[in-house]
């Protein structure tokens, strides 16, 4: 889920789109203009001193744009304007129920609804078209208003779980839609840092410091385990329990009988395969796969001084395990064995991002298919790549700014030097890339229209100002002419 906290304000408005000459399919700048001034987040007619840019504030940028998961919005004062991501027109203007400015937007499970947190800490649930579903009477702790940890939705979007720190502990709250109200109930008060809904029963799981708990919606504990790392099986019938002190050990407990299936020492095993047949395992000397039913080793690959072997990056794509760690990428498939890919020269972000169609994935700047075959390498380093809706492009962070790659060849289509990052990028359904800039500015890129700077304003007929971004060699960045 994507989060951007905001600050500044407006009323009703409409954004219109415009076209600029198509960019060249390379990382070369569009045009140069050494006399141009850096984009100040202001109209080109204004000459007020600019605020420090993103790169001058160690990666921070203050934007009035809110990007939820599938929801695009722009904030002014106490109002939030819901914006169509393709036409960039305002489709609805809403306000939080307590009248204070909205500070956090969280997209729902199927993009049909979103959660809004106000400056006063109240929660309200809305449809994606801007109709109010329910609002809370209670408020969250002030420290959590701009960043709620462990927020998750149930499958139908009528229950929300939040894990919120406060007073030296962490409270797990269940918010349930009851008529027009979001009713809050405390499920637990302890040092929890993550949680989620059970898929096959009415309850939640909570992970904390040295503990893993399953609870029903009334707050009663169903199962509790003392462990440094516990992982629930996909069918929710077993838990892999891992301890590190006084020695490493793993055992799998069958929740239906309460009995251990097996126990192993000097290793940890978690990260279940979707089928529940396999577990990723790690020790101080390497990583591998174990049979989840009996704990027997199925595959093993060595690492020197492995520690946790980068377990946070391990991902199952179907029954294929993908493990980016150290100087290589490891891929394991049942019955097909293990394949190793050396880290490419343009090594990048290790998190694994599947394409929307699920036929490819990207990690460590390598694009592979579901069979583990290497298809292409991105030709320059880049971090956290995101797929376009049609999977034709990837966007990620480069050394000079955002980079767009062709996902089939790995070649650079465009580099956008000097454009700041503020949270995750937003791809519109039609394939336009939207990046929040300072204040009211938004940067839009498409293969057909090129790079355009868009500023939301209340001037004239409430239409946005559109400026073609040009490249200034003396500044090494795109600027508003």
Order of alpha helices (4+ residues) and beta strands (2+ residues): beta-beta-beta-beta-beta-beta-beta-beta-beta-beta-beta-beta-beta-beta-beta-beta-beta-beta-beta-beta-beta-beta-beta-beta-beta-beta-beta-beta-beta-beta-beta-beta-beta-beta-beta-beta-beta-beta-beta-beta-beta-beta
